Amino acid sequence: MKIIFAVFLIVIIVLCYIRFAKPNESNWHVDPELVSRNDLRNSFLINSKSSNFFHYAVPVKELYIELYTILEEDKCQRVFGDIDDGLITFVCRSRLFGFPDYVSISLRESETGVSTLSVFSRSRFGIYDFGKNKKRVTNWLQQLKSNIQDT
């Protein structure tokens, strides 16, 4: 009985750590444009070096409002950054255990009013995410595409 209680207590402690551990800004608030390559199996990257990089014919603030609405529906919360900085990092959690995925989003606008969006989504814990980060970001981009015309 003591062993079962000890295992249960350890599981509770681990789950509490996963849920409440504070992220280090220098580790997780990263500009996706500065990531040169992504070899991690628990992450997904879209930046200007990617083949699936999009340009949007709207100002950055409008693009951010559309994206923020999508992320809010997905229950993601902003943890670092601001639209005025052009770099925002969100945390999105798994439903069952609350595993955090950190999503850094870089927004830039050209002089012609065309905006770009770079995204780096990665899991904080584990070495493999079963494609969850890619699926999530791809879904967001599809929703954005249906709400805003890309160029």
C-alpha positions as CSV (number, residue, x, y, z in Angstrom):
1,M,0.0,0.0,0.0
2,K,2.9,2.4,0.8
3,I,4.4,1.7,-2.7
4,I,1.1,2.6,-4.4
5,F,0.8,5.8,-2.3
6,A,4.5,6.7,-3.1
7,V,4.0,6.2,-6.8
8,F,0.7,8.2,-6.7
9,L,2.5,11.0,-4.9
10,I,5.4,11.1,-7.4
11,V,2.9,11.2,-10.3
12,I,1.1,14.1,-8.7
13,I,4.4,16.0,-8.1
14,V,5.5,15.5,-11.7
15,L,2.2,16.6,-13.1
16,C,2.2,19.7,-10.8
17,Y,5.8,20.5,-12.0
18,I,4.7,20.2,-15.6
19,R,1.7,22.4,-15.1
20,F,3.3,25.1,-12.9
21,A,7.0,25.3,-13.8
22,K,7.9,28.8,-14.9
23,P,9.5,29.2,-18.3
24,N,12.8,30.9,-18.8
25,E,12.3,33.8,-21.3
26,S,15.7,33.5,-22.8
27,N,15.1,29.8,-23.6
28,W,11.5,30.1,-25.0
29,H,11.1,33.6,-26.4
30,V,13.0,33.0,-29.6
31,D,12.5,34.8,-32.9
32,P,11.7,32.1,-35.5
33,E,13.5,34.1,-38.2
34,L,16.8,33.6,-36.2
35,V,16.4,29.8,-36.2
36,S,18.5,28.6,-39.0
37,R,17.5,24.9,-38.9
38,N,15.2,22.7,-36.9
39,D,16.4,19.2,-36.2
40,L,14.1,18.7,-33.2
41,R,11.5,15.9,-33.4
42,N,9.2,17.7,-31.0
43,S,8.9,21.0,-32.9
44,F,7.8,22.7,-36.1
45,L,9.3,25.8,-37.8
46,I,8.0,28.1,-40.5
47,N,10.2,31.1,-41.4
48,S,11.4,32.9,-44.5
49,K,13.8,30.0,-45.3
50,S,10.8,27.5,-45.4
51,S,9.0,26.5,-48.6
52,N,5.6,27.0,-46.8
53,F,6.2,30.6,-45.9
54,F,3.3,33.0,-46.6
55,H,2.9,36.7,-47.2
56,Y,-0.4,38.4,-46.2
57,A,-1.8,41.5,-47.9
58,V,-2.8,43.1,-44.6
59,P,-1.1,45.2,-42.0
60,V,0.6,43.4,-39.2
61,K,-1.9,44.5,-36.5
62,E,-4.8,43.0,-38.6
63,L,-2.9,39.8,-39.1
64,Y,-2.1,39.6,-35.4
65,I,-5.8,40.2,-34.4
66,E,-6.9,37.4,-36.7
67,L,-4.1,35.1,-35.4
68,Y,-4.8,36.0,-31.8
69,T,-8.5,35.1,-32.2
70,I,-7.5,31.7,-33.6
71,L,-5.0,31.1,-30.7
72,E,-7.5,32.2,-28.1
73,E,-10.0,29.6,-29.5
74,D,-7.2,27.0,-29.2
75,K,-6.8,28.1,-25.5
76,C,-3.3,29.4,-25.9
77,Q,-2.0,32.1,-23.6
78,R,0.5,34.8,-24.3
79,V,3.5,34.5,-22.0
80,F,6.2,36.8,-23.5
81,G,6.4,39.7,-25.9
82,D,4.1,42.2,-27.5
83,I,2.8,43.0,-30.9
84,D,4.8,46.3,-30.9
85,D,8.0,44.2,-30.6
86,G,6.9,42.0,-33.5
87,L,7.7,38.9,-31.4
88,I,5.2,37.1,-29.2
89,T,5.4,33.8,-27.4
90,F,2.4,31.8,-26.4
91,V,2.0,28.6,-24.4
92,C,-0.5,26.0,-25.6
93,R,-1.2,23.0,-23.3
94,S,-2.4,19.5,-24.0
95,R,-5.8,18.8,-22.7
96,L,-5.2,15.8,-20.5
97,F,-2.0,16.4,-18.7
98,G,-1.3,20.1,-19.5
99,F,2.1,19.5,-21.3
100,P,3.2,22.9,-22.5
101,D,4.2,23.7,-26.1
102,Y,5.8,27.1,-26.6
103,V,4.9,28.9,-29.8
104,S,7.0,32.0,-30.8
105,I,5.5,34.1,-33.5
106,S,7.3,36.8,-35.4
107,L,5.3,39.4,-37.4
108,R,6.9,41.8,-39.9
109,E,5.4,44.4,-42.3
110,S,7.1,45.7,-45.4
111,E,6.8,49.2,-46.7
112,T,4.1,48.1,-49.1
113,G,1.9,46.9,-46.3
114,V,2.5,43.2,-46.9
115,S,3.0,41.2,-43.7
116,T,4.9,38.0,-43.0
117,L,4.4,35.5,-40.2
118,S,7.1,33.2,-38.9
119,V,6.3,30.5,-36.3
120,F,8.4,28.2,-34.1
121,S,6.4,25.7,-32.1
122,R,8.1,23.3,-29.7
123,S,7.4,21.1,-26.8
124,R,9.0,21.8,-23.4
125,F,9.0,18.2,-22.3
126,G,9.8,15.1,-24.2
127,I,11.8,14.4,-27.4
128,Y,8.9,13.5,-29.7
129,D,5.5,15.2,-30.0
130,F,3.7,12.8,-32.5
131,G,3.4,15.7,-35.0
132,K,1.2,17.8,-32.6
133,N,3.1,21.0,-33.1
134,K,3.0,20.7,-36.9
135,K,-0.7,19.8,-36.9
136,R,-1.5,22.8,-34.6
137,V,0.4,25.4,-36.7
138,T,-0.9,24.0,-40.0
139,N,-4.4,24.2,-38.7
140,W,-3.9,27.8,-37.6
141,L,-2.4,28.8,-41.0
142,Q,-5.4,27.2,-42.8
143,Q,-7.8,29.2,-40.6
144,L,-5.8,32.3,-41.3
145,K,-5.8,31.6,-45.0
146,S,-9.6,31.3,-45.0
147,N,-9.9,34.6,-43.1
148,I,-7.2,36.6,-44.9
149,Q,-6.1,36.3,-48.5
150,D,-2.3,35.5,-48.8
151,T,-0.3,36.9,-51.7
